[in-house]
Each structure stands twice: as C-alpha cells, then as structure tokens.
C-alpha cells in the first residue's frame, strides 16, 4: 500500500493510523492500494485517510478517547463504555463516534457521486490513544463500519473484510477516483498502480471480438465444393442425345469411337450404349480398383483382431494387478479425517486451512522482514476453535518450511522474540470464523522446530481479553503443537 500525505490529520490517533497503514508495506503482497492521508472528500472536513483499494474504498476517521482503555464496548447505535464506565461526547451525541459516522456518510455520498459503481465503501473508526480490546455487536460487524485501535493486525483484518469487490478496478478508474478525491495528489504512473494490484483494463470497456481464423476460411469452402464446380459442366450433358442416335445405325465398329469420346467428359454415358464390347476396356480398371479397395476392410479387420487380442491380454493382466491392489482402496473408502481433534482433553474444531508459498505476504513485523530476506519453501496455516476449561478459545497455527535447518533455526529465533511479529490468522483473512472474530493480542505463544519446519502457535480467549501467561491458554498452545495441519 502506498501512502500519499496531503495534509495534517485532525486527531491524536492519526499517527497510529499512519503507522498501521505503513506497516502493510509497498505493493500488493499484503494489501494493495493508495492511502490518501489527510484527504478532504467533503470540503473543509478532513479525515485521517481515504484508502483507494483495488476492490473497495475505505474511509478512516479518528476518534480520541479521554484515556487509554483495556476494553471498549462500542455499539454504533448506543452509548460506549470504557472499562465499564460510560463515555459521552457532547450533549446530543449518543457516543463519541456520532460525528464521525455523520462525516463518513457524507464522504460515502461524495464518492458515490464522483465515481458511480466504485464498489464497496467501508468505514474504519480508529480509536485511541490506546485500547486493548474493542467489543462490537455482531449486527454491527455484519455491516460496513469497524471500530478498532489501529495496529497492523486490526487494520489488515478490516481492509480484508471491507474491500470485497469481485474484480479489481482498473488503473484508469483508480486514477480518476484519486483525482476526484485529492486533486493535489501527485500523478501516479501505470507501473506503480499496477504494482498496487489495480488491473490494466476495466470490465466496462468494450470487448474486441476477434475473428476466428477457421471461420475466415469458411467462405472459400463453397467455391471449392465439387458439386458447385460441376455446374458449369452441366451444359456438356446435351451431347448425350447424339450418342443415343448411334444405336439405330447398329454398326458394331462405328459405335466404339463415339463411346470413347463421350466417356471422358460425362461418366453416365458409359451406361447408355448397348454394345457390350465398348465397356470391356474400362472394366479391368474397375475390377483392379475394387480389388484394391476390398483389401482395406480386410486389413482393418485384421488390425482390429490384433488390438482385441492385445486388449484381452492387458485386461487379464489388469485383473491380476487389480486383485493385488485391492487392499489400498480400503483407506480411500474409509471416512475422511474428522474436522475436530482432541489433544490432552482439549477439543479443537477446524475452521480453515490452506497452504501456499507466499510466506512474507502472510506475515507482519520482524517475522515478515525475515521472510522477505530468506526464501521459504512454503507455509501451511490453520485456524481452530477450541474449548479450554469450558471457555471458548481460538487457535491459529502456522508451519513454515525452509530449504535447510539453519534457516529454520534463525527464523524461529526471530519469531520467538517478544514483539517481533508473526503470521496472520487464516480464518480472519478469509472471514471463516463463526460468530465473534478473535483478536490475537496478548495471545499465549508456543513454537517448535522440526528439522526444516517451524511451527508457530497463538491462542486467545473469545471474547478477550487474553494474556500471554494465562495457564489455560498456555496449556492450549502446548496441546496445539501436536495438531495436524493440512494445507
């Protein structure tokens, strides 16, 4: 994501917003797009950022709280509470975000006017100076507004869940939208916008229908058709009646010359003359051709018999092979691996699993920097819902493969460093959590090194808050070291 700073941001939490957006990195490896810092879609009312992304637009507005909080209850249509204490903002405002939501609605209308069909438009209410956990009702989470404290993890999760257009917008559409929202923004070349994930062409551009070369050949077929080629020769048919006049003069010697002349242009003439001596000369040619043609089906039948014998022998051999291979199908017909597993009396239910080779794209912090410098062989990620001591928990697992053990050990040392970053949760990226989405802050952490692979575990309570030294979470993280991860 590329940041373009246009003006001073209005809130104290603005610095955290800019740092969270910058942590997403340049290009589309994590989240592509252009963040217009301090833009003013509505005249005289600047916002923290307007993020133009390939698959959506995000409006980021900051809301400053009186003090830091461990837990913020933030319903959009009701009063807010910080650590159980109500928060008020003015005499008529329901909560501190009332003015921000009004500004967001005005910005949304402006974007819809200047760029009809711009795709999903989401809003991020960034609160600060610090909030450990933000609790939003499920009904609000189903909408297009997120309330969060801006960190790399929360900002990434919000951008992934709010920018959900089926296809990316084109470079020209992105350039027009940026020019409408921020006329003072510097021009951006096509290469830079393509690198941020925008497509080269838009879906509403006219489609060029190229002619199929086979169709182009089709008009020449009627010209070369033998039936049409014989049409000019049909006038030659009238000479046939003079041939019929030959039989009245039944001289046996005069008839053959007439038949030889007529037999070349018109094949039917050979059947009209009564003398039997004339067809005697072409007859050997016909019999010779028929003998040659008759050998073709005989050869085909012989080849078919050879193939049939070969097929029978292969089938008989295949039956023997199949009989020796009957035991392997039994595992295939057995039931697939269950979606839930129990390790040390802790139940784990799978929510998502995947594998690819884009390791750095799924990481953040020092872990991402390490993966950008060291090539990995692949990464498997999995998300599990769990119940520990009767309390709901969420588990995220990443198994990173390396070409050799030295690289794996160096990566584990980086990941084990507190505050050194980690691997993003798969189910959060793909919106596969059922119910409340877990926040992996203050998670219990475990790691293991197995040859060339490193396994990273994070476990949190759902809902939070969570602490890294919580005995239940630590026990769940240790048990997750034994869970199978299938990409």
PyMOL commands that set and color helices and strands:
alter all, ss='L'
color gray80, all
select helices_A, chain A and resi 14-22+98-114+138-141+152-162+171-181+190-195+213-224+226-229+231-244+247-249+252-265+269-272+280-324+326-333+360-362+365-373+405-416+426-429+471-480
alter helices_A, ss='H'
color red, helices_A
select strands_A, chain A and resi 2-5+34-37+49-53+56-64+69-73+80-82+85-87+121-128+131-135+145-148+340-343+346-356+363-364+376-388+391-402+422-423+444-450+453-461
alter strands_A, ss='S'
color yellow, strands_A
deselect
rebuild
show_as cartoon
